[in-house]
């Protein structure tokens, strides 16, 4: 995590990624400084209540998306605008009535939404916290068409306030908080695959909570077809074992929506696609580690062969599934091999 009080220009290019792709946290002691700390926004903050202002911003900029949480100590009037061909989703955690967008109350069960290139006004109360997601338009449209199987052009929310339900809103805030907390705790730069996975997971969450339109319900195919979809997904992952295949790629490859893929995996295996496909790769790595002593392969070699490039995460996932570290599997295999060789002699 990087912490500073740098004042960045509010006219910085939209979603210009941080060179390190790390979560960054900034603290401001002036409303204008707070307004300038958010990348890619053209905005002005006016402080409306008396006292020493303190604002916080925790932000992650990746290739096509910006995720952040902002806290402000005093009542503010904000004029805001995101760059053209982008979309902003604002999810306040504060009580209903404590925030307004273009004079409309953001209810406790709702989020705020605005397209880029359109100036809007936010009025926020003291002690305000709001999560934000900004995504480039072409990326959102492509994801909607290829993964969710829905046309977005005529179905983008037409109002500033979008009701999604209290429980869904809380779930969305919790997932975004966890994402930022995990990134801040690790302090490590995100790999290209991790950035793509993060963007896909955030977009999926927006569709799941109803912030974006879902595809029309489709009749579920017969069980043999569901089993076939699961088998095809497994085979595709095994053929491409040297890299982590994500759910969006599978949807494109199998010509199914994300929801259909989820339904199939849940019905056939009782688990989510990503969970099962990660387990398949971890099992493959375990088998290779068990045989690695014959080929003088290291944990890193085996992890890379199965598309695990972040070794600490690989070790964490491996231990969670098998109850031991990858190095322990390799050590046991080497010890067993030596014992067999000694016995043979």
Secondary structure by P-SEA (a helix, b strand, c coil): ccccccccccccccccccccccbbbbbbccaaaaaaccccccbbbbbccccbbbbbbbbccccccccbbbbbcccccccccccccbbbbbbbcccccccccccccccccbbbbbbccccbbbbbccbbbbbbbbbbaaaaaaaaaccccccccccccccccccccaaaaaaaaaaaaaaaaaaaaacccccaaaaaaaaaaaaaaaaaacccccccccccccaaaaaaaaaaaaaaaaaaccccccaaaaaaaacccaaaaaaaaaaaccccaaaaaaaaaaaaaaaaaaacccccccaaaaaaaacccaaaaaaaaaaaaccccaaaaaaaaaaaaaaaaaaac
